[in-house]
Amino acid sequence: MNATLNWDDEWLEADGLGGFASGTVSGRRTRRYHALLLAAITPPTGRVVLVNGIEASIEAAGRSYPLSSQLYAPNVVHPDGDLRRESFDSEPWPKWVFRLENGARVEHELFVPHGHAAVAMRWRLMESANDAAPGTAEPVWLTVRPLLSGRDYHSLHHENPAFRFDAASADSRIAWRPYEGVPGILVLANADYRHAPLWYRNFQYQREAERGLDAAEDLASPGEFRWNLAEGDAVWIATAEGLTTSLTAPEADMVGFYRSLRAGEQQRRTAFSSPLDRAADAYVVRRGTGRTIVAGYPWFTDWGRDAFIAMRGLCIATGRLNVAREILLAWSDVVSEGMLPNRFPDHGDSPEFNSVDASLWYIVAVHEFLSALTSRDERLKQQEQQKLLSAVRSILDGYIRGTRYRIRVDDDGLLAAGEPGLQLTWMDVKIGDWVVTPRIGKPVELQALWLNALWIARQWMPDEGPWASLLERGRETFTPRFWDEDRGCLLDVVDENHEPGRGDPALRPNQILAVGGLPMPLLDGEQARRVVDIVEQKLWTPLGLRSLSPDSPAYRPRYEGGVWDRDGAYHQGTVWPWLTGPFVEAWLRVHGNTPATRQTARKRFLQPLLDHLHDAGLGHVSEIMDAQPPYTPRGCPFQAWSVGELLRLDRVILADPDDSISQAVAATAPELEAAAS
């Protein structure tokens, strides 16, 4: 095994539909979400776990060599397949090499074919046993038992009489249909199948236990597959039966079909310019006839705020403008009373409108997308551009008129929002009736987004609304209302709880968006420098910004424990990597965007995130980290806006200003006005 990898590091294979396969380097499942076949019935939602894992072993010359290990309660590891893992590689997909005590070496690889609710696996004999007679082909028997459930991916499965073990067999196909209302499991394999139903009881999921959640599960195994590796490769392909995304295959030649599937997927992945670009692609998924962005794996679906922040790096910074176009057009259809939904639930079609800033991030994303097109001398179809700008106009008109949750423009030209019991900003934790960071009133980053949205509307729709006058009024009042001269920073909220003059002085990272992270900074000169300095001094860590200064009595250095403990720490100190992008952009604006400062910033701010790609979620960036050394990764190991901002940091913020992408997202107002006309 690669010495830099931890056995608990996780790999991800996403299918482009919201489904995925995931697990650990060790092969042990440590989360309820670790599975080989986890499918989205209504992409990207309606996720169900069909194949949780496998038991695998080799028999040769009368000896048995397990290749798998499972963790059972109470902390019992069985069998001892861990001992035979020689190496692991996650590129271009997960691959393990096992060395048996007799000297034989066996390779196991798996991948998820893009666009299909399926997983494909292969085992091959790399080296024969040391004591194998020359010129002979002594049998090397591989036995694999699938472990099944058929449950919602947030739930756990337990032994019950309703599980249907019955198998339908035809040629090289085996099908199980464990429960009504759940897709069946169709397996294609060049193996002999023996039906032998068993329950495996009391698997223990370490990560769930650490999170204070139920952590024990029972899984069903209908039978076992058997191959002689001395005669050729073993192929096992599972697909979710009955979905439009199910995989179809010929009746024979499973090895040939696997090789064809593998070659096609390898060619698709090779088209990406780097492993990080491939990682970015994992978050782009289908929704209806368009596309959207999954906020994170394994438990998030598509969230509006996350999507619009993430797509600036995942799509625009990588030049995937057609993907950005599909996403923005798809979301333009769901504006309601000036608001875009922040989340589509796992089940049903009713979106949740509980975010004040998601709509404003959408406007920023539209601006950067249209700017990127302009830099390429490309244009949208007129009706498509009008559709995007119509959504922008509807958002601004709704906020000017006033909409849900007391979201409205106040007399000072700033945006107020919030009601008791609601969480509308990105610091959005609510536990029962407890809103941890309510931030009712006029949050600082909301003003930065609002005034940028007006600035953007003035560029693209100069004759269609009161954008210029509102922008002028808001810019005049912003600094006097928020600036704290004694500390040299901005208040986090003014008119707190809608009480005029009441301010929240908590030192949080939100103020950095008044200097960096958005097209138009609200501060410059000495004030901008002082904000960046205090954020760097109090909030910066090698992997992102703390969500609260350690000086605050509410500061929580660790994100651990049960739900109340973890959620109580989520925005009270916990580090967020996605904030690195806005911070570094602000840092360059006050220190000067020169080759020397960019080189310094790459070493100080970018390199630790690049190093993190080899930790926790392999090839990706985690959602959050502890606020104190060693900055342990927490939350989702695969997070869209964390990866997106890393890409934006690398390809845009720290790129040569003459680079075309950098020019696109930093396009000046005159350029934009010319494009709009």
C-alpha positions in Angstrom: 0.0 0.0 0.0 1.2 3.5 -0.7 2.9 4.8 2.4 1.2 8.2 2.2 -2.3 6.6 2.4 -4.2 5.9 5.5 -6.3 2.8 5.6 -9.4 4.9 6.5 -8.9 7.2 3.5 -11.9 7.0 1.2 -12.4 6.6 -2.5 -15.4 7.7 -4.6 -16.8 6.5 -8.0 -19.7 8.8 -9.0 -22.1 7.8 -11.8 -23.1 11.2 -13.1 -26.7 10.6 -11.9 -26.4 11.2 -8.1 -25.5 7.5 -7.4 -22.0 6.3 -6.5 -19.8 3.6 -5.1 -17.5 4.5 -2.2 -15.4 2.8 0.4 -12.1 2.9 2.2 -8.6 1.9 1.2 -8.8 -1.0 3.7 -12.0 -2.3 2.1 -13.8 -2.1 5.4 -17.1 -0.1 5.3 -16.9 2.6 8.0 -20.1 4.5 7.0 -23.7 3.5 6.2 -23.0 5.2 2.9 -20.2 3.0 1.8 -21.5 0.7 -0.9 -20.7 -0.8 -4.3 -24.0 -0.1 -5.9 -25.9 3.0 -4.6 -28.4 4.2 -7.2 -30.5 7.3 -7.6 -34.0 6.3 -8.6 -35.0 9.9 -9.6 -31.6 11.4 -10.5 -30.0 12.9 -8.5 -32.3 12.0 -5.6 -34.2 8.9 -4.4 -30.9 7.2 -3.5 -31.0 3.5 -2.4 -28.3 1.1 -1.4 -28.5 -2.1 -3.3 -25.1 -3.8 -3.0 -23.3 -2.8 0.2 -20.2 -4.9 -0.2 -18.7 -8.3 -0.8 -16.9 -11.1 1.0 -14.0 -12.4 -1.2 -11.5 -15.2 -0.7 -9.0 -17.4 -2.7 -8.5 -21.1 -2.4 -5.4 -22.7 -3.8 -3.6 -26.0 -3.0 -6.0 -26.7 -0.2 -5.5 -23.4 1.6 -7.9 -20.4 2.0 -6.7 -16.8 1.7 -9.4 -14.2 2.6 -9.2 -11.0 0.5 -11.8 -9.0 2.5 -12.1 -7.8 6.1 -15.2 -6.6 7.9 -15.7 -4.8 11.2 -18.3 -6.3 13.5 -19.5 -5.2 16.9 -17.8 -5.0 19.3 -14.7 -3.9 17.3 -14.0 -7.4 15.9 -12.2 -7.5 12.5 -12.9 -10.7 10.5 -11.6 -12.2 8.3 -7.9 -11.2 7.9 -7.9 -10.0 4.3 -6.2 -6.7 5.5 -3.0 -8.6 6.0 -2.7 -9.5 2.3 -3.2 -6.0 0.8 0.1 -5.1 -0.8 -0.9 -1.8 -2.6 -3.8 0.5 -3.4 -4.2 3.1 -6.2 -7.1 5.4 -6.7 -6.3 6.5 -10.2 -8.0 6.2 -12.6 -10.2 4.1 -10.3 -9.7 2.0 -7.2 -7.3 -0.9 -7.6 -6.0 -3.2 -4.9 -3.1 -5.8 -5.2 -3.1 -8.7 -2.8 0.0 -10.8 -2.1 -0.9 -14.3 -0.7 1.3 -16.3 1.6 2.1 -18.7 -1.2 3.6 -15.9 -3.3 0.7 -15.4 -5.7 -0.5 -11.9 -6.4 -4.1 -11.0 -7.3 -5.3 -7.6 -8.6 -8.9 -6.4 -7.9 -10.2 -3.2 -9.6 -13.6 -1.6 -9.8 -15.1 1.4 -11.6 -18.5 2.9 -12.2 -19.4 3.5 -15.8 -20.5 7.1 -16.3 -24.2 7.5 -16.9 -25.2 4.1 -15.6 -26.5 2.9 -12.3 -23.9 0.1 -12.2 -20.6 -1.0 -10.9 -18.0 -3.2 -12.7 -15.3 -5.3 -11.0 -12.5 -7.5 -12.1 -10.0 -9.8 -10.4 -7.0 -11.2 -12.2 -4.1 -13.4 -11.3 -0.9 -11.3 -11.7 1.6 -13.9 -10.4 1.2 -17.6 -9.7 2.2 -19.3 -6.4 5.9 -19.9 -5.7 5.3 -23.6 -5.5 3.2 -23.9 -8.6 4.6 -26.6 -10.9 6.1 -25.2 -14.2 3.8 -25.5 -17.1 0.8 -26.4 -15.0 -2.4 -24.4 -14.3 -3.3 -25.4 -10.8 -6.8 -24.0 -9.9 -6.9 -20.7 -8.1 -10.5 -20.5 -6.9 -12.0 -17.0 -6.2 -15.2 -17.0 -4.2 -17.3 -13.8 -3.9 -20.4 -13.3 -1.8 -22.4 -10.1 -2.3 -23.8 -8.4 0.7 -27.2 -6.8 -0.1 -29.8 -4.6 1.5 -32.2 -2.5 -0.6 -32.6 0.5 1.7 -32.7 4.2 1.7 -29.1 5.4 1.8 -29.6 7.4 5.1 -31.1 4.3 6.8 -29.7 1.0 8.2 -30.8 -2.5 7.4 -31.6 -5.3 9.8 -32.5 -9.0 9.5 -36.2 -9.5 8.7 -38.4 -12.1 7.1 -39.5 -9.8 4.3 -36.2 -9.9 2.5 -36.5 -12.0 -0.6 -33.5 -14.2 -1.3 -35.0 -15.7 -4.4 -32.7 -15.6 -7.5 -33.7 -15.5 -11.1 -31.0 -17.1 -13.2 -30.4 -17.1 -17.0 -27.1 -17.8 -18.6 -24.6 -15.4 -17.1 -27.2 -13.3 -15.4 -28.5 -13.5 -11.8 -31.2 -11.2 -10.6 -32.5 -10.5 -7.0 -35.5 -8.4 -6.1 -35.2 -7.9 -2.3 -38.2 -5.7 -1.7 -41.2 -4.3 -3.5 -40.7 -0.7 -4.6 -36.9 -1.0 -4.7 -35.0 -1.6 -8.0 -33.8 -5.2 -8.4 -30.2 -6.1 -8.6 -29.0 -7.7 -11.9 -25.5 -9.3 -11.9 -23.6 -10.2 -15.0 -20.7 -12.5 -14.3 -18.6 -15.2 -16.0 -18.9 -17.4 -12.9 -20.7 -20.3 -11.5 -23.4 -19.2 -9.0 -24.4 -21.3 -6.0 -27.6 -20.2 -4.2 -26.9 -20.3 -0.5 -28.8 -17.6 1.5 -27.2 -16.2 4.7 -27.6 -13.3 7.0 -24.4 -11.4 8.1 -25.2 -9.7 11.3 -24.0 -6.8 13.3 -21.6 -4.9 11.0 -20.2 -2.0 12.8 -19.7 1.4 11.1 -17.0 3.3 13.0 -17.7 6.8 11.4 -21.4 6.6 12.3 -20.6 5.7 15.9 -18.2 8.7 16.1 -21.1 10.9 14.9 -23.3 9.7 17.7 -25.6 7.8 15.3 -26.8 4.2 15.0 -23.9 2.2 13.7 -24.9 -1.5 13.4 -26.4 -3.2 10.4 -27.3 -6.7 9.1 -26.9 -7.6 5.5 -28.3 -10.5 3.3 -26.2 -12.6 1.1 -28.2 -14.8 -1.3 -25.3 -16.9 -2.6 -21.8 -17.1 -3.9 -19.9 -16.7 -7.2 -16.9 -18.8 -8.1 -14.2 -18.5 -10.7 -10.9 -20.3 -11.4 -8.4 -17.4 -11.9 -5.9 -19.7 -13.4 -8.2 -19.9 -16.5 -8.7 -16.2 -16.9 -10.1 -13.0 -15.4 -13.1 -12.9 -13.1 -15.7 -10.3 -14.1 -18.7 -9.2 -11.9 -20.9 -6.4 -13.0 -24.0 -5.3 -11.0 -26.6 -2.9 -12.2 -29.9 -1.5 -10.8 -32.6 -3.3 -12.6 -35.5 -1.5 -14.2 -34.0 2.1 -14.2 -33.6 4.0 -17.4 -29.9 4.2 -16.4 -29.5 0.4 -16.0 -26.7 -1.2 -17.9 -27.5 -3.8 -20.6 -25.0 -6.4 -21.8 -24.9 -9.3 -24.3 -25.8 -12.8 -23.1 -22.2 -14.1 -23.5 -18.6 -13.0 -23.4 -18.7 -11.1 -20.1 -14.9 -10.5 -20.2 -15.2 -8.9 -23.6 -18.1 -6.8 -22.5 -16.1 -5.7 -19.4 -13.1 -4.8 -21.4 -15.2 -2.7 -23.8 -16.9 -1.0 -20.9 -13.5 -0.4 -19.2 -11.9 1.0 -22.4 -14.8 3.4 -22.9 -14.6 4.7 -19.4 -10.8 5.0 -19.5 -11.1 7.0 -22.7 -13.7 9.3 -21.1 -11.5 10.0 -18.1 -8.4 10.5 -20.1 -10.1 13.4 -21.8 -9.9 15.4 -18.6 -6.7 17.4 -18.3 -5.8 16.3 -14.7 -7.1 14.1 -11.8 -8.5 17.3 -10.2 -10.6 18.0 -13.3 -11.9 14.4 -13.1 -12.7 15.0 -9.5 -14.6 18.1 -10.4 -16.7 16.1 -12.9 -18.0 13.8 -10.1 -20.2 16.6 -8.8 -21.9 17.4 -12.2 -25.0 15.2 -12.4 -28.2 14.9 -14.3 -31.5 16.5 -13.1 -34.4 16.0 -15.5 -33.2 17.0 -19.0 -30.5 19.3 -17.6 -27.7 19.2 -15.2 -27.0 20.3 -11.7 -24.2 20.0 -9.0 -24.3 17.7 -6.1 -23.1 19.6 -3.0 -21.1 16.7 -1.6 -20.7 13.0 -1.2 -21.9 10.8 0.5 -25.0 12.5 1.9 -25.8 15.8 0.2 -27.9 16.3 -2.9 -28.0 19.4 -5.0 -28.1 22.6 -3.0 -28.5 26.0 -4.7 -26.0 28.0 -2.7 -23.4 25.3 -3.0 -24.0 24.8 -6.7 -23.5 28.4 -7.7 -20.4 28.8 -5.6 -18.9 25.6 -6.8 -19.6 25.9 -10.5 -17.3 28.9 -10.7 -14.4 26.6 -10.2 -15.9 23.2 -11.3 -17.2 24.5 -14.7 -16.1 28.1 -15.5 -12.5 27.9 -14.3 -12.1 24.6 -16.1 -13.6 25.9 -19.4 -16.6 23.6 -19.3 -19.0 26.4 -20.2 -21.6 24.2 -21.8 -22.0 22.4 -18.5 -22.3 25.8 -16.8 -24.9 26.8 -19.3 -27.0 23.7 -18.7 -26.9 24.2 -14.9 -27.8 27.9 -15.0 -30.6 27.4 -17.5 -32.0 24.5 -15.4 -32.1 26.6 -12.3 -33.6 29.6 -14.0 -36.9 27.8 -14.2 -37.4 27.6 -10.5 -37.3 31.2 -9.3 -40.2 31.9 -6.9 -40.9 35.3 -5.5 -37.4 36.4 -6.2 -35.9 33.3 -4.6 -34.1 30.2 -5.8 -34.5 27.0 -3.8 -31.6 26.1 -1.6 -32.3 22.4 -1.7 -34.3 19.7 -3.4 -35.3 17.0 -1.0 -34.3 13.3 -1.3 -37.9 12.4 -2.0 -40.6 14.4 -3.8 -40.4 17.5 -6.0 -41.1 20.3 -3.6 -38.0 22.5 -3.3 -37.1 24.3 -0.1 -36.8 28.0 -0.2 -34.8 28.7 2.9 -31.8 30.7 1.7 -31.4 34.5 1.3 -28.0 34.2 -0.5 -28.5 31.3 -3.0 -30.2 33.6 -5.5 -27.5 36.2 -5.3 -24.8 33.6 -5.8 -26.8 32.6 -8.9 -26.4 36.1 -10.3 -22.7 36.1 -9.6 -22.4 32.7 -11.5 -24.5 34.1 -14.4 -22.1 37.1 -14.6 -19.0 35.0 -14.6 -20.4 32.6 -17.2 -21.4 35.4 -19.6 -18.1 37.1 -19.1 -16.3 33.9 -19.9 -18.3 33.5 -23.1 -17.5 37.1 -24.0 -13.7 36.5 -23.5 -14.0 33.7 -26.0 -15.9 35.8 -28.5 -18.8 33.4 -28.0 -22.4 34.2 -27.4 -25.5 32.4 -26.1 -28.5 32.0 -28.2 -30.5 35.2 -27.7 -33.4 33.4 -26.0 -31.1 31.6 -23.6 -29.3 34.8 -22.6 -32.6 36.5 -22.1 -33.8 33.5 -20.0 -30.8 33.9 -17.7 -31.2 37.7 -17.4 -34.9 37.3 -16.9 -34.1 35.1 -13.9 -31.6 37.8 -12.6 -34.3 40.4 -13.0 -36.9 38.4 -11.2 -34.5 37.8 -8.3 -33.7 41.5 -7.9 -37.3 42.6 -8.4 -38.4 40.2 -5.7 -35.9 41.4 -3.2 -36.7 45.0 -4.0 -40.4 44.4 -3.5 -39.8 42.2 -0.5 -40.3 38.5 -0.3 -40.4 35.6 2.2 -38.8 35.7 5.6 -38.7 39.6 5.7 -36.2 39.7 2.9 -36.3 43.3 1.6 -34.3 46.3 0.7 -34.2 48.8 3.5 -34.1 52.6 3.2 -30.3 52.6 3.5 -30.1 50.5 0.3 -28.9 47.4 2.1 -30.6 44.0 2.3 -32.3 42.9 5.5 -33.5 39.3 6.1 -34.6 36.9 8.7 -37.2 35.8 11.2 -36.9 34.0 14.5 -36.5 30.2 14.1 -35.0 30.4 10.6 -31.5 30.1 9.2 -31.2 31.9 5.9 -27.4 32.5 5.4 -24.7 29.9 4.7 -24.2 29.6 8.5 -27.4 27.6 8.5 -27.4 25.0 11.3 -30.7 24.4 13.1 -31.0 21.7 15.8 -34.6 21.2 16.8 -35.7 24.7 17.6 -32.2 26.0 18.2 -30.8 28.2 15.4 -27.1 28.2 16.3 -26.2 31.3 14.2 -29.5 33.1 13.4 -27.8 36.3 12.0 -31.1 38.1 11.6 -30.8 41.6 10.2 -28.2 42.7 7.7 -25.3 40.1 7.5 -22.1 41.5 6.0 -21.6 39.0 3.2 -25.2 39.4 2.2 -24.5 43.1 1.5 -21.5 42.2 -0.5 -23.6 39.8 -2.6 -26.5 42.2 -2.9 -24.4 45.2 -4.1 -22.5 43.0 -6.5 -25.8 41.7 -7.9 -26.9 45.3 -8.5 -23.5 46.0 -10.1 -23.9 43.0 -12.4 -27.4 44.0 -13.4 -26.2 47.5 -14.2 -23.7 46.0 -16.6 -26.0 43.5 -18.4 -29.3 45.3 -18.1 -28.4 49.0 -17.8 -31.8 50.3 -18.9 -34.2 47.9 -17.1 -34.2 48.7 -13.4 -33.2 51.0 -10.6 -29.9 49.1 -10.3 -27.6 52.2 -10.4 -29.4 54.3 -7.8 -29.7 51.4 -5.4 -26.1 50.5 -5.9 -25.0 54.0 -5.2 -27.1 54.3 -2.1 -25.9 50.9 -0.7 -22.3 51.7 -1.4 -22.6 55.0 0.4 -24.0 53.5 3.6 -22.2 50.1 3.7 -18.9 51.2 5.2 -20.2 53.7 7.8 -22.7 51.1 9.0 -20.3 48.1 9.2 -16.9 49.6 9.9 -15.4 49.0 13.4 -12.5 51.5 13.6 -11.3 50.3 17.0 -10.7 46.7 15.8 -10.0 47.5 12.1 -12.7 45.1 10.7 -16.3 44.8 9.8 -19.2 43.9 12.0 -20.8 40.5 11.1 -24.4 41.8 11.3 -25.9 45.3 11.6 -29.4 46.0 12.7 -29.3 42.7 14.4 -32.8 41.2 14.9 -34.0 44.1 12.9 -33.2 46.5 15.7 -31.7 49.7 14.2 -28.2 50.4 15.3 -27.6 47.0 17.0 -24.6 45.2 15.7 -22.9 41.8 16.1 -19.2 42.2 16.5 -18.3 38.5 16.2 -15.1 38.1 14.2 -16.1 35.8 11.4 -14.9 35.1 7.9 -18.0 36.5 6.2 -16.5 40.0 6.0 -13.8 38.7 3.6 -16.4 38.8 0.8 -16.3 42.6 1.0 -12.7 42.5 -0.2 -12.3 39.3 -2.2 -14.4 36.5 -3.7 -16.7 38.7 -5.7 -16.3 40.9 -8.9 -16.6 44.2 -7.1 -14.9 44.8 -3.7 -16.7 47.1 -1.3 -13.5 48.1 0.5 -10.2 49.3 -0.7 -7.0 50.9 0.6 -6.2 50.8 4.3 -9.6 49.4 5.4 -9.3 46.5 3.0 -5.8 45.8 4.2 -6.9 45.8 7.9 -9.7 43.4 7.2 -7.4 41.0 5.4 -4.8 41.3 8.2 -7.2 40.5 11.0 -8.7 37.6 9.1 -5.3 36.2 8.4 -4.2 36.7 12.0 -7.3 35.2 13.7 -9.0 33.0 11.2 -6.6 31.6 8.6 -5.4 28.0 8.9 -3.5 26.0 6.2 -6.7 24.4 5.0 -9.2 27.3 5.1 -10.7 30.0 7.3 -12.1 29.4 10.8 -15.8 30.3 11.0 -15.2 32.1 14.3 -12.2 33.7 16.1 -10.6 31.7 18.9 -11.1 34.8 21.0 -14.8 34.3 21.1 -16.3 32.6 24.1 -18.5 30.6 21.7 -15.5 29.2 19.8 -15.4 25.4 19.4 -12.0 24.0 18.3 -13.2 20.5 17.4 -16.1 19.2 15.3 -16.8 15.9 17.0 -19.3 14.0 19.1 -23.1 13.6 18.7 -25.4 15.7 16.5 -25.8 18.5 19.1 -22.0 18.7 19.7 -21.1 18.7 16.0 -23.8 21.0 14.8 -23.0 23.4 17.6 -19.5 23.6 16.4 -20.2 23.7 12.6 -20.0 27.5 12.3 -18.4 28.3 15.6 -14.8 27.8 14.8 -14.8 24.9 12.4 -12.6 25.5 9.3 -14.1 25.8 5.8 -11.8 25.2 2.8 -14.1 26.9 0.4 -13.4 30.2 2.0 -9.7 30.0 0.9 -10.7 31.3 -2.6 -12.2 34.6 -1.4 -9.5 35.0 1.2 -6.6 34.6 -1.2 -8.3 36.8 -3.8 -8.6 39.5 -1.1 -5.0 38.9 0.0 -3.8 39.5 -3.5 -5.9 42.7 -3.9 -4.3 44.3 -0.9 -0.7 42.9 -1.4 -0.6 43.5 -5.1 -1.2 40.9 -7.8 2.4 40.4 -9.0 4.3 37.3 -10.0 6.1 37.3 -6.6 2.9 37.6 -4.5 1.2 34.9 -6.6 4.2 32.6 -6.0 4.1 33.3 -2.3 0.3 32.7 -2.2 0.7 29.4 -4.1 3.2 28.2 -1.5 1.3 29.4 1.6 -2.3 29.0 0.6 -2.6 26.7 -2.4 -0.1 24.0 -1.6 -1.7 22.7 1.7 -4.9 22.1 -0.2 -3.1 20.3 -3.0 -1.5 18.1 -0.3 -4.9 17.4 1.2 -5.9 15.7 -2.1 -4.0 12.7 -0.8 -5.9 12.7 2.6 -9.4 11.7 3.7 -11.4 11.8 0.4 -8.8 10.8 -2.1 -8.4 13.3 -5.0 -11.0 15.6 -3.4 -11.2 18.3 -0.7 -13.2 17.8 2.5 -16.1 19.9 3.6 -14.6 21.0 6.9 -11.7 20.6 9.3 -11.1 21.0 13.0 -10.1 24.5 13.9 -7.0 23.5 15.8 -3.9 21.4 14.7 -3.8 18.8 13.3 -6.8 20.2 11.4 -8.5 16.8 11.2 -10.8 16.5 8.1 -14.5 16.3 9.0 -17.9 16.3 7.4 -18.3 15.2 3.8 -14.9 13.9 2.5 -15.9 14.9 -1.0 -17.3 18.5 -1.2 -18.2 20.4 -4.3 -17.5 24.0 -3.3 -14.2 22.9 -1.6 -13.0 21.4 -4.9 -14.5 24.2 -6.9 -12.7 27.0 -5.0 -9.4 25.0 -5.1 -9.8 25.0 -8.9 -10.8 28.7 -9.1 -7.8 29.5 -6.8 -5.4 27.6 -9.1 -6.8 28.4 -12.5 -8.1 32.0 -12.0 -7.0 33.8 -8.8 -3.4 32.7 -8.9 -3.1 32.4 -12.7 -1.3 34.9 -14.8 -3.7 37.8 -15.3 -3.1 37.5 -19.1 -4.6 34.1 -19.0 -7.9 34.0 -20.9 -9.9 32.5 -18.1 -8.6 35.0 -15.5 -9.5 37.8 -17.9 -13.0 36.3 -18.3 -14.0 36.2 -14.6 -12.3 39.6 -13.9 -13.9 41.3 -16.9 -14.2 45.1 -16.4 -17.5 47.0 -16.4 -16.8 48.7 -19.8 -16.2 45.3 -21.4 -19.4 43.9 -19.9 -21.4 46.9 -21.0 -20.2 46.5 -24.5 -21.1 42.8 -24.4 -24.5 43.6 -23.0 -25.3 46.1 -25.7 
